C-alpha cells in the first residue's frame, strides 16, 4: 500500500515537471524596448533592449525632455535652461526716442574755429530729468597749438552723438540716464566752450567762439527743460572744465534747482601763469555773472593761475547745494600733454588729482572722486563706462549711486 502510493506520487511529479518545462529546455526571452514612452515600445518584451525616443526638431533632446522658453540671450525673458524656442521672446525697447535732433543756431556769432557752421543736438525724453552734456576735443591758444598740435580745433570738427557709447548710448538699457532729456553741446573752437574772440595766429585765423556756441545750446536747454526737477551738467575733457561754469549759469537762471555736476577727465589740469588764456580766448567777453563778487583767498577766479579745484570751490561758494563728482585716469596722457604745454613742472599727474580733491575737501566741500589706473581719457561717452572696475568697484555702479543722490566713497587706484 505504501509502495503503491510512492510510485503514484513519483509519476505525478514527473508529469508536472514535463508540463512546466523543467525538463531542461530553456524558454527563449523576447528582447525589446520596455519603456512605454519610447517610439519602439514592445509590450511583449521580456528582456530590456534598446529604446528610441521622438526628437521632432532633431536637436538631440528627446521631445519629453524639451523645456520650452525664450532662447535669445538678447531678450528680456531669456531662459538659459530652455531647449526649445517657443517664440515667446520679448525685447526691450526704449521708452523714449533714440534719435537726436540737430539744431543750427540763428545767432551769427555761432561758428566753428574755421568759420564753418556750428550745430548742437537734443533728445526728447523724460521732462523731469534734464542733462546738459558739454563735449571735449582739445584746446589751443597760440600759433603752435592752434596750427600743429590740435586738429580738432582748427576745422569744422563735427560731433554728432549718434552711435556713441556711455550715457549717450540711447539703445543700451543699462544706461542709467537713458530716459533723460538731453542737450548735447559739440565742441570745435579750441577754447573749452569759454572763448569769444577772433584771433590771428600766423597765417591762421581762429574763431574762438565756444562761449556763444555753448550759450545758444544752454539757452535752448533752459527754455525747453527749465521745468525739470533734476538737472545734470556733465562734461568730458574740455567740456568738463566748462561744466562747472555752466552749472553756475544754471543755478543763476533757475534758483533752487537740483543740480549735479560731473567732470570727466580734467581733475589734474593746472595753469601756471605762463600762458595768457584771457587774451587768447577773449574770456572778458564771456560773461559769468554768477562769479561777480566772489573771491577766494582775496582773489577772483583767474584762468591764468588756477587748478580744477579752484573752479569747484568757487562753484560751491556760489551754491553749496550743487553736488560735484569727477572721474580721472591716474596717468591720463591727454591731460599730461596739455599740462606740459602750460609749462607745468613734471610732477606725477596722479599726485595732482589727489591734491586737487583734497584741496576742495579742505575747504569743507564734498566731492566724489573715482581714479582709475592707466592713461585713458574720457569715460562718459565710451563703452568703458560699462566695463571699468577699480578696487572691486564698478564705475557704473559708483556713478549710479552718485547721480541718484548719494555721495559714494572715493575709489582711488592703489596700483596706478
Helices and strands as residue ranges (DSSP letters): H 2-19, E 31-32, E 47-48, G 63-65, E 68-69, E 84-85, E 101-103, E 120-123, E 126-134, H 143-144, I 145-149, G 151-153, G 166-168, E 180-185, E 197-201, E 204-208, H 210-225, E 230-236, H 238-253, E 259-264, H 277-281, G 283-285, G 289-291, H 308-318, E 323-329, H 333-341, H 349-362, E 368-372, H 384-387, E 389-390, E 393-394, H 395-403, E 411-412
